């Protein structure tokens, strides 16, 4: 997964994804934010898994397959890379 796909997934679920990525500290990410995890070089798919664990009530339609990453609904090009 690319960082752009991670950001698209955040935008699909959260009403203010930029604030979420900047301000919400996740114990699942070692006590940092999504942006902090990106800055230290964590893999975007691992960050997404942590976001899912942090938000257990997230509906299934937002929990994309973690082994096969399908394009986000926001990805109009249909690119997987």
Buried (B, 14 or more C-beta within 10 A) or exposed (E): BEEEBBBBBBBBBBEEBEEBBEEBEBEBBEEBBBBBBBEEEBEBBBBBBBBBEBBEEBEEEBBBEEEEBEBBEEEEEEEEE
